[in-house]
């Protein structure tokens, strides 16, 4: 029996057998490494495609929000200018156009906040809308600054409709003017925040 085992042992330990075993082991290891490499490569490609799609969504969100907020600001400025020139009827006509933008803004304000949180982060989302500022007299988020400016301009219209005293009208006009200036600065700051985050995302994509 031991004599039969000896040739088998010698065969298994022969250079040829060791060569075959080495070849099989190399093949198996190579196959595993190749599979692992392709799996990781696929994951990297998938992550890249997802990131690129999110960057596209962020760019579209930035554009749509800035366009509508800018439109509101421009129309509020035009209304205020008409009121300064004592052209109430003209101001009220522009207000009709403006109010359509307001309705669109209000219908999308919560979804836009969520989009900004997902695509730009919580800081940018809060700069757009901070729910804790509902009663704030000097809000910092864009939505509530717009809301306060809207109210100031509307106060001038209501004052002129009832032919209020000139000092009161002038006071309200000045208050609306101040609000519009603050709104312009807030809008610029918000736009800058969006651009900075987008540039950071673009830089990551190009790495």
C-alpha positions, 0 to 999 in steps of 0.5 A: 500500500505504501508503495502505491502511495509513493508514486502518487506523492511523487507525482503530486510533488513533481515539477509538472504538477506544481506548475499545473497547480500554480497555473490554476491558482494564478488563474483563480486569483487573476479571475477574482482580481479582474472581477473585483476590479470590474465591480469597483469600476462599475461602482465608480462609474455609477457614482460618477453618473449619479453625481453628474445628474445631481449637478445638472439638477442643481444647475437647473434648480439654481436657474429656475429659482434665481429667475423667478426671484429676480422677476419678483424683485424687478416687478416690485421695483417697477411698482414702487417707481410708479407709486413714487411718481404718483401713478397708482393705476399704473402700479396696480396694473403691474401688480396684477402681473406681479401677483401671478409670479407671487402665486407661482413662487408660493406654490413652489416655495416648500418644494424649492426649499427641499430641492435646495436642501438635497442639492446644495445643503442645509445652509443654502436651504435656510438662506432661501427659507427659514421657517423660524422667521415667520414672525421676524421683523428683520428676517435673513432668509430670501423668502421672508425678506421678499414677503416683508418687501411685498407687504411694504409696497402693498402698504403704499398702494393701500395708503394711496387708495384711501388718499392718505396724508402725504407724510404717511405716504412718504414714510411708507414709500421710504420704508418700501425703498429701504426694504427693496435695497435690503432685498437686492443685497439678500438676493445677490448674497443668495445667488453667490452662495448658489454659484459657490456650491455649484463651482465646488461640485463642478471641481469635484466632478473634474478631479 
